[in-house]
């Protein structure tokens, strides 16, 4: 019986455990960063509420998108750590890239709509 050609790529349990811990620690650090960034965005909003309503909305959406995208990346990394062979890794990567392209497309579209609304609102307030 032929050996699995991907057997040489098997990840030892210790390395898998270390990688999972590293991903968990990175996720925790990122969550702290997001919390601080959201607080900073909130403070910025308080100072510039009237003058920059549209920019504030775009900043909030951008932070939400960044958080969603990084969370998705961490989820992908965790799935990769559990992959049993190269074929599974390729399938996970294909799935992840497809989802990310759809998410990014929707995010760019929504940010574009928000920016257009901001321009229209600014033009109305000048007239």
Secondary structure as the mmCIF struct_conf table of DSSP 4:
data_model
#
loop_
_struct_conf.conf_type_id
_struct_conf.id
_struct_conf.beg_label_comp_id
_struct_conf.beg_label_asym_id
_struct_conf.beg_label_seq_id
_struct_conf.end_label_comp_id
_struct_conf.end_label_asym_id
_struct_conf.end_label_seq_id
HELX_LH_PP_P HELX_LH_PP_P1 UNK A 2 UNK A 4
TURN_TY1_P TURN_TY1_P1 UNK A 5 UNK A 6
HELX_RH_3T_P HELX_RH_3T_P1 UNK A 7 UNK A 9
HELX_LH_PP_P HELX_LH_PP_P2 UNK A 10 UNK A 12
HELX_RH_AL_P HELX_RH_AL_P1 UNK A 13 UNK A 48
TURN_TY1_P TURN_TY1_P2 UNK A 49 UNK A 52
HELX_RH_AL_P HELX_RH_AL_P2 UNK A 53 UNK A 82
BEND BEND1 UNK A 85 UNK A 85
HELX_RH_AL_P HELX_RH_AL_P3 UNK A 86 UNK A 126
#
